[in-house]
Structures are given as C-alpha cells and as structure tokens.
Amino acid sequence: MSWVKKGLVYAPSQKYDWNQSHAQVPVVDIFNEKIWRIYYSSRDKNNISRTSFIEVEAGNPENILYEHSSPILDLGRPGTFDDCGIMPTCIINSGKGNEKYLYYIGWTKPESLPYKNAIGIAVTEDGIHFRKMFETPVLAYNQNEQYFCGTAYVIKEKLWRMWYLSCIKWEMIDGKQEPYYNIKYAESEDGINWKREESVAIELKNGNEGGLVSAAVVKENDSYKMWYGMRSANGYRTHIEKSYRIGFAESENGISWTRKDEAAGIDISKKGWDSEMISYPYIVTYKEKKYLFYNGNGFGRSGFGYAVYE
C-alpha cells in the first residue's frame, strides 16, 4: 500500500480575526460532482479554535474555489462543553432528506487541567448554515470514562458505528499535565444516542506511546481498514522523532483490530510543510479513488494537504 503525496491544500489565510493560525482536522464532504467542502479548525490570537470551510474542485482539491469568511458555529455559553473552542471531526448524511450531521469537538478549560473535550452534533441542510442539536454533548465522560472524548469518525451500516478518542489518564511530564488516549468503539441506532461498553479498538502499544487520534475508517471487501494519528508520550511537541505519525490497522468486524503501522503507506517528508509531523487523517473515496487529507507541522499550523492511494 502506498499514498502518493500531492501537496498542500490550504494554510490559514489570516484574513479574519478568528483565522490567525492553524488549519487543523480537515473534514471532507463530497458535496456534488463539482465541489467538495472541507471543514477545518482555525485559531484566533488567543488560541481559541473555531470551525469554517473552503470549497475545492472535486477530485482536484488543490484548486480552491471559495473560502468562507466566518465560523459556522458559535462558541457555547459560559460553562457549556464548547465554550472555549469548536473543531470538526466527521460529517455524514443523517438519512433525512438533505440533512447532515456534523460531529464536532467542544473544548472547555477546567481549572486543574489544560483542557477537556466532548463530542457534539450540529445539523445542516445546505452545508453552510449549521445549528447545534443540543447545548450538551452526545459523547462525553461518564462513570466508566472519567476524563474526555475527542476526535470521532462515524459510518452507517445496520447500526451507526463510531471510533473515537478516549482519554485514559493524565500524567505530569516535564512540569506539564499530558493526556494519554486510545481509540474506542461505540454503536447507535440513530447517530445521537450512543452505546459504549468500554470496547477498545486500538490500544497504546506500550508506556512510550501516549496518544492515538482521528480514526479514519474504510470498509473494503467485507473488511475494515483504519488510518489514525499516533504519538509518543513525551517530547512529541518538540522532537520530530517523537511527534505524530499516521498508523494503520485492519479488522474483520470493525471491533477487534490488528495494528500494522508499518503498512500505513505514508510518512513525513524530507522538507516542507509536513516534514516534522503528520496526523489527523480523513479519507474519502471518489470515483473509486481514495483521497487522504491530513495535517502537517505544528498540529496544523502549516495547514493541511492530501495524498492519493495507489
């Protein structure tokens, strides 16, 4: 397996006060035969994340056709789960006409930790105007998962299926609280109410690995393939060899997975925008060709690009 890199698609334009740095976690909607919408997160001067989108030529995403000038969702009211940031994580048809669900990551900042995340849903019928379904998350900490839930990827089969980031602990490393997280699995009958039974899809390899993020799942020939971000427990912010890479796993049922990270088919470049880290993969299939969108250096500070599977 091999991904052929095609280059950078978009970096923050800095045209607007909410768009001063980062174009992070690209989420792609194949809107029609001419246009794809790519939702992403950008940060203001205070490092607060908001979500907007660009439109690109279908099959040729380097050709940007339109850049939206404002965020598509407002931050939550003080005290809610998304009062300090909003990032997209997955978009999917709801099955009700033209309606789509955008699953998004809400950020808040508890006093004792750097941040806390949970998953919310916003609804749209045109891909431009969104409304939050609830002021509360649909996936958050509970009696079995006491920390936070992050990036989530959803597909629909007989049931709705989700693979999501689950924080399993915090540890003090070099004077800073750092989270550890794996990828877990949940099911739903409606995409809103989720049943989770502590089912771990991808586990951390060892004590040196600290985070697994952004599952992107593809079903092919009655088997499942997943690409995801993976990082070391410490030093991942400053050391290239410990920063994010993209891993790979396979499964027969979407629940029990075998890690085969050496078969991911993509790594950092020797120079340029993705020469230090690659992560937050998102995969779409268009005209029987797979497109992988991902972030490069600085957690998306350098923007996002894409590769094609060959």
C-alpha positions, 0 to 999 in steps of 0.5 A: 500500500502506498499514498502518493503525496500531492501537496498542500491544500490550504494554510490559514489565510489570516484574513479574519480575526478568528483565522490567525493560525492553524488549519487543523482536522480537515473534514471532507464532504463530497458535496456534488460532482463539482465541489467538495467542502472541507471543514477545518479548525482555525485559531484566533490570537488567543488560541481559541479554535473555531470551525469554517470551510473552503470549497475545492474542485472535486477530485482536484482539491488543490484548486480552491474555489471559495473560502468562507469568511466566518465560523459556522458555529458559535462558541457555547455559553459560559460553562457549556462543553464548547465554550472555549473552542469548536473543531470538526471531526466527521460529517455524514448524511443523517438519512433525512432528506438533505440533512447532515450531521456534523460531529464536532469537538467542544473544548472547555478549560477546567481549572486543574487541567489544560483542557477537556473535550466532548463530542457534539452534533450540529445539523445542516441542510445546505452545508453552510448554515449549521445549528447545534442539536443540543447545548450538551454533548452526545459523547462525553465522560461518564462513570466508566470514562472519567476524563474526555472524548475527542476526535470521532469518525462515524459510518452507517451500516445496520447500526451507526458505528463510531471510533473515537478518542478516549482519554485514559489518564493524565500524567505530569511530564516535564512540569506539564499535565499530558493526556494519554488516549486510545481509540474506542468503539461505540454503536447507535441506532440513530447517530445521537444516542450512543452505546459504549461498553468500554470496547477498545479498538486500538490500544497504546502499544506500550508506556512510550506511546501516549496518544492515538487520534482521528480514526479514519475508517474504510470498509473494503471487501467485507473488511475494515481498514483504519488510518489514525494519528499516533504519538509518543508520550513525551517530547512529541511537541518538540522532537520530530522523532517523537511527534505524530505519525499516521498508523494503520490497522485492519479488522474483520468486524470493525471491533477487534483490530490488528495494528500494522503501522508499518503498512500505513503507506505514508510518512513525513517528508524530507522538507516542507510543510509536513516534514516534522509531523503528520496526523489527523487523517480523513479519507474519502473515496471518489470515483473509486479513488481514495483521497487522504487529507491530513495535517502537517507541522505544528498540529496544523499550523502549516495547514493541511494537504492530501495524498492519493492511494495507489 
